[in-house]
Amino acid sequence: MEQFFETIEKLKNGGREKINKKLINGDECICEMCHKQGKVGGLKFDLITNEPLLYCKNCASKFVNHNN
């Protein structure tokens, strides 16, 4: 998980702090798509605001299946 945050910091200035604010218990979030609490499954950045958008595993799998 540490390597994940190091990569994010290199790409987005202050990314780790923004993501940490959205995490619950270290590995859960409120999903941006379904608005339910669940394990983190995906991360995107809003192109306009540059805010991190966290998705649960269930919704993140929908992105992967849709793109394939």
N, C-alpha and C positions, 0 to 999 in steps of 0.2 A: 504494500500500500504506500510505503514511503517513496518508492521510485515513481509511482503514479503521480504523487503530488509534486515531486521535483520536475517532472516533465511538464506538468501543467504550469508551474511557475515560470518555466523558460518560455512557454508560448504566450501566456497572458500575465500581465503585470498585476501582482496581488491576488492571483487566482486561488491560492491555498486558503487564504483568510476568508474569501467569499464562499468557497465550497464548505469549509469547516462550519460556517454559520448555518448552512442548510442541512448539515448532517445531524442525525439523532442516534445516540449510542454508538457513534463511530462508523457504522456501516449501514445505517438506514436513513431514509429521507422521505419527505412528502413528495410524491410523484407530480411532476408538472402536467402530466396528461390526465391521469385518473384521480389525482388529488388524494390518494390513499397512502398510508404509511407502509413502506416495504423496504427490502434490501435494495441497495443501489445496483442498478444494472446497466445504466448508461449515463453519459454526460455529453452535453452539447453546450455551446456558447451562443447566446443571442447575438446576432450580427449587428444589431443597432445599439443595444445597451452594453454589450460585452459581459453580461451577467451569466453565471453558470446556470444551466438548466439540468436538474437531476431527474432521472427516470427510474422507476422500479424495474425489477428483472422482467416482469410480465410485459410491460409496455415497451421496454428496450428490445425484447425478442420480436415484437411486432415490427419494429424498424428493420431489423435484420431480415426477417422473412419477407417484408415488403420489397426490400432492395434486391433480393435474390431472385 
